[in-house]
Amino acid sequence: MRRAMLAVTLALAIAAPAFAQDAKQDPPKRKSAKEIIDAAPASAWRDLDPANTLYMELPGGRVIVELAPGFAPEHVANIKTMAKGGFWDSSSIYRSQDNFVVQFGDADADDKAKAKPFPAGTKDHLPAEFTRSDKGVRFDKLPDVDGWAPQVGFVDGMPAARDPKAGKLWMTHCYGVLGAGRNNAPDSSIGAELYVVIGQAPRALDHQRTVVGRVVKGMELLSVIPRGPEPMGFYDKPEQRAPIVAIKLASEVPEAQRTPLQLLRTDSQAFIDATEARRNRVDDFYTSPAGHIDLCNVPLPVRATPEK
């Protein structure tokens, strides 16, 4: 009798873990970055300001640039003056260097006989605006280690780096960033010749050039422009250049012709959660979370402004 009872007890003991395992529920599925962004409340989004937005009209469509007056106030003011005066209308993209930049402006700027005159009010000399003070500035810091700066994150939606000991902030050269071309002298740019990063982030240029904004929509129109010849991608012949129909401030375009956009606030919980979902991505394909994300691999979500 004892032997039978012992056998029953052992059988129950062996079966118990199986019963417990069957009762255990699967862990809740983690939301993807897209699911988090799609569920973001209206308060997590901000409207793109027409007064600080450029429309670059190309034959293939519109490239939309958000300017960064907080980082480069004098350059941005000059760019606005030139845009209002039609400086870039009928100009061209005269350089396309693989894995680096496209550059545009007046291709004949170095020839005084052919150079396009600047609109009235354009300043012909500006200070180098490579960095700014971090005092009183909200810096949405990422926890990830960066090889180029003590800290990285976002300021007003712009990718940025900070040196807290020096009290300095600067915009980083991420994909889609808009910068001002210059000569060797640090103060030799005025915003007439501009470039957009179309390749891997050239972070060595950080706080070496004045960065004036970033493309928020239309990068696909710039990234497919045929590459120019080695070594720097400048086209040999004028007919190779990519035409620019016009570059205008959005505030100067009739409202019915604008492209209303909203950007996810980098201080919102939705942005924080979506970034974490990318940092530690686990799904049917990703089996080993990285636990890290690079600043330039954190996209800033953009959407069409919902109809009221």
Beta strands, then each sheet from edge to edge (+ up, - down):
strand 1: 45-47
strand 2: 53-58
strand 3: 61-67
strand 4: 92-96
strand 5: 101-105
strand 6: 132-133
strand 7: 140-141
strand 8: 151-155
strand 9: 158-163
strand 10: 168-171
strand 11: 177-180
strand 12: 194-197
strand 13: 211-217
strand 14: 242-243
strand 15: 246-249
strand 16: 261-264
strand 17: 302-304
sheet 1: 1+ 16- 17+
sheet 2: 14+ 4- 5+ 12- 11+ 13- 3+ 2- 15+
sheet 3: 6+ 10- 9+ 8- 7+
end
